[in-house]
């Protein structure tokens, strides 16, 4: 293969290596530039040949291709990749063939080595009693499920509401699948048809009927 003519310029793009010919620009200079006599300045014209235009277009195209190849690989911030990943997912929790809960999450990631499933993009869990009737539901920003125990940790703007009319607000809530208990170790506010309580620490059954609030603070309102 013959090397390019000496009048050509070479352009290097790494990691895309290529050499393109660029035609030299022809410039018409006024005669005053060649002598000492002062004359009226003239307009300088730059003329590009068809070969030059072709070379410029090829350069822009190939440079764009190099930029595309140099884009970094996108990886999770944590540096980990899930074994399974899905969006708008539904998970059913059951015991002896009976449905105990139905979980829905906008984003779901399963890590087998941790035995955990991470939930994001809004989470909702509906709970059912021993007779299969809906008893309560809970929503949160995100959550973590233990794949071995089916225990759930709800995180961020947690709201729970029972069909009996009791509501709960907190930032973190735990569901123990073995004991069928709901607990929290941070600030909570609970409102029932009869009272309003707030404190740090909480424990209840899944129906929010029998509950306890620890370290009660603020005003407690009770109606009869």
Residue frames as qw, qx, qy, qz and C-alpha x, y, z in Angstrom:
[[0.000, 0.889, 0.458, 0.000, 0.00, 0.00, 0.00],
 [0.428, 0.452, -0.024, 0.782, 1.45, 3.39, -1.06],
 [0.261, -0.452, -0.453, 0.723, 1.83, 6.07, 1.63],
 [0.204, 0.887, 0.404, -0.093, -0.29, 9.20, 1.21],
 [0.486, 0.635, 0.034, 0.600, 1.19, 12.08, -0.81],
 [0.451, -0.127, -0.365, 0.805, 3.31, 14.56, 1.12],
 [0.113, -0.283, -0.107, -0.946, 0.85, 17.39, 0.43],
 [0.608, -0.500, -0.510, -0.346, -1.79, 15.57, 2.49],
 [0.232, -0.506, 0.530, -0.640, -2.27, 16.15, 6.19],
 [0.500, -0.113, -0.858, 0.031, -2.77, 13.22, 8.58],
 [0.505, -0.472, 0.165, -0.704, -5.37, 13.05, 11.35],
 [0.373, 0.071, -0.898, 0.222, -5.13, 10.58, 14.23],
 [0.627, -0.415, 0.041, -0.658, -8.04, 9.48, 16.43],
 [0.264, 0.163, -0.916, 0.254, -7.35, 7.02, 19.27],
 [0.565, -0.262, 0.764, 0.169, -8.47, 4.29, 19.67],
 [0.722, 0.590, 0.359, -0.026, -9.81, 4.62, 16.10],
 [0.369, -0.484, 0.448, 0.655, -6.73, 4.88, 13.89],
 [0.606, 0.617, 0.468, 0.180, -7.24, 6.26, 10.43],
 [0.285, -0.368, 0.259, 0.846, -5.52, 8.59, 7.96],
 [0.424, 0.750, 0.506, -0.034, -7.52, 10.86, 5.71],
 [0.427, 0.166, 0.253, 0.852, -6.36, 13.16, 2.92],
 [0.035, 0.842, 0.366, -0.396, -7.34, 16.80, 3.28],
 [0.538, 0.577, 0.251, 0.560, -6.92, 18.96, 0.21],
 [0.360, -0.237, -0.158, 0.889, -4.99, 22.15, 0.78],
 [0.163, 0.849, 0.407, -0.294, -6.95, 25.40, 0.80],
 [0.494, 0.362, 0.267, 0.744, -6.22, 27.72, -2.11],
 [0.190, -0.798, -0.290, 0.493, -5.83, 31.31, -0.97],
 [0.452, 0.643, 0.231, 0.573, -5.71, 34.30, -3.31],
 [0.417, -0.607, -0.194, 0.648, -3.65, 37.09, -1.81],
 [0.289, 0.946, 0.113, -0.090, -3.63, 40.70, -3.15],
 [0.703, 0.513, -0.121, 0.477, -0.61, 41.90, -5.04],
 [0.147, -0.864, 0.241, -0.416, 0.16, 44.35, -2.22],
 [0.845, -0.486, 0.225, -0.013, 1.36, 41.44, -0.10],
 [0.885, 0.154, 0.158, 0.410, 4.17, 40.84, -2.62],
 [0.457, 0.488, 0.018, 0.744, 5.49, 44.37, -2.95],
 [0.292, -0.279, -0.412, 0.817, 6.08, 47.53, -0.96],
 [0.126, -0.203, -0.271, -0.933, 3.67, 49.70, -2.94],
 [0.248, 0.255, 0.683, -0.637, 0.48, 50.54, -1.03],
 [0.262, -0.165, -0.649, -0.695, -2.71, 49.61, -2.80],
 [0.629, -0.238, 0.110, -0.732, -6.36, 49.33, -1.76],
 [0.315, -0.180, 0.912, -0.193, -6.91, 46.11, 0.20],
 [0.571, 0.059, -0.576, -0.582, -8.78, 43.41, -1.61],
 [0.831, -0.247, 0.231, -0.442, -11.04, 40.65, -0.31],
 [0.025, -0.397, 0.917, 0.037, -9.32, 37.36, 0.42],
 [0.837, 0.056, -0.145, -0.524, -11.23, 34.36, -0.95],
 [0.339, -0.306, 0.885, -0.092, -10.95, 30.79, 0.33],
 [0.745, 0.237, -0.326, -0.532, -11.98, 28.16, -2.14],
 [0.550, -0.252, 0.782, -0.147, -12.49, 24.52, -1.18],
 [0.354, 0.239, -0.758, -0.492, -12.30, 21.88, -3.85],
 [0.843, -0.158, -0.243, -0.454, -14.81, 18.97, -3.92],
 [0.728, 0.092, -0.619, 0.279, -12.09, 16.71, -2.57],
 [0.096, 0.249, -0.528, 0.806, -11.65, 18.98, 0.47],
 [0.606, -0.228, 0.086, -0.757, -15.36, 18.98, 1.26],
 [0.878, -0.034, -0.444, -0.175, -15.42, 15.17, 1.01],
 [0.536, 0.176, -0.636, 0.527, -12.48, 14.93, 3.39],
 [0.187, -0.272, 0.389, -0.860, -14.12, 17.25, 5.96],
 [0.777, -0.175, -0.104, -0.596, -17.36, 15.25, 5.93],
 [0.834, 0.047, -0.543, 0.089, -15.46, 11.99, 6.39],
 [0.272, 0.267, -0.591, 0.711, -13.56, 13.49, 9.33],
 [0.456, -0.255, 0.249, -0.815, -16.75, 14.57, 11.08],
 [0.877, -0.073, -0.289, -0.376, -18.30, 11.15, 10.53],
 [0.766, 0.105, -0.568, 0.282, -15.32, 9.18, 11.80],
 [0.077, 0.308, -0.519, 0.794, -14.70, 11.48, 14.76],
 [0.659, -0.253, 0.080, -0.704, -18.31, 10.92, 15.77],
 [0.905, -0.006, -0.413, -0.104, -17.72, 7.18, 15.56],
 [0.493, 0.239, -0.611, 0.571, -14.67, 7.46, 17.83],
 [0.263, -0.324, 0.368, -0.831, -16.62, 9.45, 20.39],
 [0.837, -0.177, -0.150, -0.496, -19.29, 6.76, 20.41],
 [0.841, 0.079, -0.509, 0.164, -16.72, 4.02, 21.03],
 [0.318, 0.299, -0.541, 0.719, -15.10, 5.94, 23.86],
 [0.559, -0.528, -0.040, -0.639, -18.30, 6.13, 25.95],
 [0.085, -0.344, 0.844, -0.402, -17.73, 4.56, 29.40],
 [0.439, -0.239, -0.851, -0.164, -19.53, 1.40, 30.42],
 [0.465, -0.499, 0.098, -0.725, -22.45, 2.10, 32.78],
 [0.507, -0.096, -0.825, 0.231, -22.32, 0.10, 36.02],
 [0.500, -0.760, -0.396, -0.126, -24.30, 0.38, 39.28],
 [0.084, -0.849, 0.313, -0.416, -22.94, 2.85, 41.83],
 [0.764, -0.515, 0.357, -0.152, -22.37, 0.01, 44.27],
 [0.113, 0.578, -0.781, -0.209, -20.27, -1.84, 41.71],
 [0.399, 0.011, 0.907, -0.136, -22.50, -4.90, 41.95],
 [0.428, 0.076, -0.553, -0.711, -24.63, -6.52, 39.29],
 [0.690, -0.084, 0.459, -0.553, -27.85, -8.34, 40.29],
 [0.266, -0.047, 0.946, 0.180, -28.46, -11.98, 39.42],
 [0.125, 0.578, 0.761, 0.266, -32.02, -11.08, 38.44],
 [0.002, -0.286, -0.120, 0.951, -33.61, -7.73, 37.67],
 [0.066, 0.524, 0.771, 0.356, -37.14, -6.78, 36.67],
 [0.100, -0.035, 0.083, -0.991, -39.52, -3.83, 36.55],
 [0.622, -0.110, -0.050, -0.774, -43.17, -3.52, 37.64],
 [0.396, 0.096, -0.912, 0.038, -42.90, -6.84, 39.44],
 [0.716, -0.407, 0.024, -0.567, -45.33, -8.74, 41.69],
 [0.288, 0.237, -0.888, 0.269, -44.25, -11.17, 44.44],
 [0.732, -0.414, -0.240, -0.484, -46.73, -13.38, 46.35],
 [0.023, -0.358, 0.812, -0.460, -46.01, -14.51, 49.93],
 [0.786, -0.202, -0.349, -0.469, -47.87, -17.67, 50.92],
 [0.196, -0.351, 0.825, -0.398, -48.05, -20.12, 53.81],
 [0.372, 0.140, 0.903, -0.165, -49.48, -23.64, 53.43],
 [0.205, 0.398, 0.752, 0.483, -50.99, -22.61, 50.12],
 [0.055, -0.875, -0.469, 0.112, -52.69, -19.52, 51.58],
 [0.377, 0.600, 0.033, 0.705, -51.76, -16.05, 50.35],
 [0.477, -0.607, -0.377, 0.511, -50.41, -13.89, 53.18],
 [0.071, -0.774, 0.043, 0.628, -49.20, -10.92, 51.19],
 [0.663, 0.572, 0.339, 0.345, -48.83, -9.53, 47.67],
 [0.355, -0.645, 0.133, 0.664, -45.88, -7.24, 47.02],
 [0.578, 0.722, 0.274, 0.264, -45.58, -4.90, 44.04],
 [0.429, -0.642, 0.167, 0.613, -42.44, -2.91, 43.20],
 [0.467, 0.844, -0.079, -0.252, -41.45, -0.63, 40.34],
 [0.475, 0.641, -0.598, 0.081, -37.91, -2.04, 40.30],
 [0.893, -0.383, 0.205, -0.120, -36.65, -5.33, 41.71],
 [0.422, 0.642, -0.633, 0.095, -33.06, -6.65, 41.99],
 [0.945, -0.316, 0.018, -0.087, -32.16, -10.12, 43.33],
 [0.180, 0.697, -0.673, 0.171, -28.68, -10.86, 44.77],
 [0.911, -0.116, -0.379, -0.117, -28.33, -14.59, 45.34],
 [0.591, 0.193, -0.559, 0.548, -25.06, -14.37, 47.28],
 [0.097, -0.235, 0.419, -0.872, -26.75, -12.09, 49.83],
 [0.117, -0.417, -0.901, 0.036, -30.10, -13.92, 49.80],
 [0.053, 0.568, 0.361, -0.738, -31.75, -10.52, 49.48],
 [0.296, 0.588, 0.580, 0.480, -34.07, -8.75, 47.06],
 [0.149, -0.328, -0.141, 0.922, -33.86, -4.96, 46.79],
 [0.198, 0.715, 0.659, 0.125, -37.00, -3.03, 45.92],
 [0.186, -0.312, 0.012, 0.932, -37.22, 0.47, 44.48],
 [0.150, -0.112, -0.453, -0.872, -39.32, 2.96, 42.51],
 [0.590, -0.212, 0.130, -0.768, -42.21, 2.70, 45.03],
 [0.220, 0.024, -0.970, 0.097, -43.31, -0.39, 46.95],
 [0.631, -0.227, 0.072, -0.738, -46.74, -1.62, 48.00],
 [0.176, 0.040, -0.976, 0.120, -47.63, -4.68, 50.07],
 [0.658, -0.279, -0.133, -0.687, -51.19, -5.92, 50.64],
 [0.053, -0.201, 0.914, -0.349, -51.74, -8.23, 53.63],
 [0.669, -0.195, -0.477, -0.536, -54.42, -10.90, 54.02],
 [0.551, -0.426, 0.530, -0.483, -55.79, -12.63, 57.13],
 [0.319, -0.187, 0.929, -0.027, -56.03, -16.35, 57.83],
 [0.569, 0.463, 0.642, -0.222, -59.26, -16.57, 55.87],
 [0.484, 0.244, 0.535, 0.648, -57.78, -14.92, 52.79],
 [0.069, 0.913, 0.393, 0.082, -59.50, -11.57, 53.31],
 [0.395, 0.546, -0.115, 0.730, -57.68, -8.31, 52.72],
 [0.538, -0.663, -0.424, 0.303, -56.72, -6.75, 56.08],
 [0.216, -0.875, 0.069, 0.428, -54.24, -3.92, 55.44],
 [0.736, 0.553, 0.070, 0.385, -51.69, -2.45, 53.06],
 [0.478, -0.704, 0.115, 0.513, -48.38, -0.63, 53.25],
 [0.605, 0.747, 0.048, 0.271, -46.50, 1.69, 50.86],
 [0.544, -0.677, 0.197, 0.454, -42.89, 2.91, 50.91],
 [0.287, 0.826, -0.364, -0.321, -40.18, 4.39, 48.69],
 [0.514, 0.454, -0.727, -0.032, -38.02, 1.26, 48.77],
 [0.826, -0.396, 0.256, -0.310, -37.48, -1.97, 50.65],
 [0.197, 0.474, -0.858, 0.001, -35.36, -5.07, 51.25],
 [0.916, -0.138, -0.033, -0.375, -36.66, -8.64, 51.39],
 [0.296, -0.470, 0.831, -0.039, -34.77, -11.49, 53.06],
 [0.633, 0.220, -0.567, -0.478, -35.18, -14.35, 50.59],
 [0.336, 0.057, -0.919, 0.198, -34.74, -17.01, 53.28],
 [0.017, -0.290, -0.747, 0.599, -37.18, -15.69, 55.88],
 [0.030, 0.640, 0.602, 0.477, -39.48, -13.51, 53.71],
 [0.284, -0.701, -0.334, 0.562, -38.95, -10.71, 56.23],
 [0.349, 0.706, 0.303, 0.537, -39.37, -7.23, 54.79],
 [0.324, -0.497, -0.196, 0.781, -37.81, -3.87, 55.66],
 [0.269, 0.814, 0.417, 0.303, -39.71, -0.88, 54.25],
 [0.473, -0.320, -0.043, 0.820, -37.70, 2.33, 53.93],
 [0.095, -0.047, 0.209, 0.972, -38.67, 5.96, 53.30],
 [0.435, 0.001, -0.076, -0.897, -42.10, 7.62, 53.63],
 [0.169, -0.130, -0.977, -0.018, -43.69, 4.48, 54.97],
 [0.507, -0.080, 0.130, -0.848, -47.47, 4.52, 55.27],
 [0.131, -0.119, -0.984, -0.018, -49.63, 1.65, 56.51],
 [0.498, -0.071, 0.074, -0.861, -53.41, 1.52, 56.67],
 [0.142, 0.098, 0.975, -0.138, -55.72, -1.18, 57.98],
 [0.223, -0.385, -0.684, -0.578, -59.19, -1.93, 56.73],
 [0.372, -0.622, -0.638, 0.259, -60.40, -1.18, 60.27],
 [0.034, 0.945, 0.191, 0.263, -59.42, 2.49, 59.81],
 [0.579, -0.727, 0.144, 0.340, -56.03, 2.76, 61.58],
 [0.603, 0.750, -0.116, 0.246, -53.15, 4.59, 59.83],
 [0.730, -0.526, 0.127, 0.419, -49.42, 4.61, 60.54],
 [0.443, 0.865, -0.158, 0.177, -46.65, 6.98, 59.39],
 [0.670, -0.611, 0.311, 0.285, -42.93, 6.35, 59.83],
 [0.303, 0.777, -0.484, -0.264, -39.61, 6.24, 57.94],
 [0.283, 0.336, -0.897, -0.042, -38.76, 2.58, 58.56],
 [0.794, -0.143, 0.251, -0.535, -40.96, -0.44, 59.19],
 [0.046, 0.322, -0.943, -0.073, -40.18, -4.15, 59.58],
 [0.851, -0.023, -0.084, -0.517, -42.42, -7.11, 58.75],
 [0.210, -0.361, 0.903, -0.102, -41.57, -10.44, 60.43],
 [0.626, 0.070, -0.554, -0.544, -43.08, -13.23, 58.39],
 [0.417, -0.045, -0.886, 0.197, -42.69, -15.88, 61.11],
 [0.071, -0.299, -0.667, 0.679, -44.36, -13.91, 63.91],
 [0.056, 0.668, 0.613, 0.419, -46.69, -11.99, 61.58],
 [0.311, -0.777, -0.286, 0.466, -45.71, -8.80, 63.44],
 [0.376, 0.759, 0.095, 0.523, -45.03, -5.26, 62.24],
 [0.582, -0.637, -0.163, 0.477, -42.38, -3.27, 64.14],
 [0.376, 0.801, -0.036, 0.465, -40.42, -0.03, 63.93],
 [0.674, -0.372, -0.265, 0.581, -37.45, 1.39, 65.86],
 [0.226, 0.126, 0.066, 0.964, -37.79, 5.04, 64.78],
 [0.253, 0.210, 0.300, -0.895, -40.37, 7.80, 65.18],
 [0.036, -0.345, -0.872, -0.345, -43.93, 6.73, 64.40],
 [0.358, 0.071, 0.218, -0.905, -47.34, 8.32, 64.36],
 [0.075, -0.246, -0.950, -0.177, -50.46, 6.21, 64.53],
 [0.381, 0.037, 0.117, -0.917, -54.04, 7.35, 64.20],
 [0.033, -0.267, -0.961, -0.061, -57.05, 5.17, 64.86],
 [0.247, -0.619, -0.506, -0.548, -60.76, 6.00, 65.02],
 [0.591, -0.719, -0.362, 0.055, -60.29, 6.44, 68.80],
 [0.510, -0.771, 0.110, 0.365, -56.85, 7.99, 69.34],
 [0.572, 0.757, -0.202, 0.244, -53.73, 9.60, 67.93],
 [0.736, -0.605, 0.191, 0.234, -50.33, 8.60, 69.30],
 [0.594, 0.716, -0.304, 0.207, -46.71, 9.29, 68.40],
 [0.660, -0.662, 0.353, 0.047, -43.42, 8.04, 69.79],
 [0.266, 0.636, -0.713, -0.130, -40.20, 6.16, 69.07],
 [0.043, -0.130, 0.987, -0.080, -40.70, 2.42, 68.57],
 [0.691, 0.103, -0.001, -0.715, -43.77, 0.47, 67.55],
 [0.051, -0.085, 0.993, 0.069, -45.15, -3.08, 67.51],
 [0.635, 0.199, 0.167, -0.727, -48.40, -4.41, 66.09],
 [0.637, 0.193, 0.743, 0.071, -50.15, -7.31, 64.41],
 [0.276, 0.089, 0.599, 0.746, -50.52, -7.13, 60.63],
 [0.022, -0.702, -0.651, -0.289, -54.08, -5.79, 60.95],
 [0.122, 0.324, -0.203, 0.916, -52.97, -2.80, 63.10],
 [0.578, -0.594, -0.396, -0.396, -55.62, -3.74, 65.65],
 [0.760, -0.623, -0.081, 0.164, -53.42, -4.63, 68.61],
 [0.562, 0.581, -0.172, 0.563, -50.49, -2.23, 68.74],
 [0.573, -0.701, -0.160, 0.394, -48.09, -0.58, 71.16],
 [0.367, 0.815, -0.101, 0.437, -46.21, 2.70, 70.81],
 [0.739, -0.345, -0.262, 0.516, -43.01, 3.07, 72.87],
 [0.369, -0.232, -0.055, 0.898, -41.48, 6.26, 74.28],
 [0.130, 0.782, 0.574, 0.206, -44.69, 8.17, 73.64],
 [0.273, -0.263, -0.056, 0.924, -44.09, 11.86, 72.98],
 [0.141, -0.173, -0.372, -0.901, -46.22, 14.79, 71.96],
 [0.507, -0.005, 0.316, -0.802, -49.94, 15.04, 72.45],
 [0.032, -0.135, -0.981, -0.138, -52.14, 11.94, 72.56],
 [0.474, 0.000, 0.015, -0.880, -55.76, 12.53, 71.65],
 [0.012, 0.149, 0.988, -0.042, -58.38, 9.99, 72.67],
 [0.473, -0.088, -0.155, -0.863, -62.01, 10.13, 71.63],
 [0.229, 0.084, 0.914, -0.323, -64.81, 8.15, 73.18]]
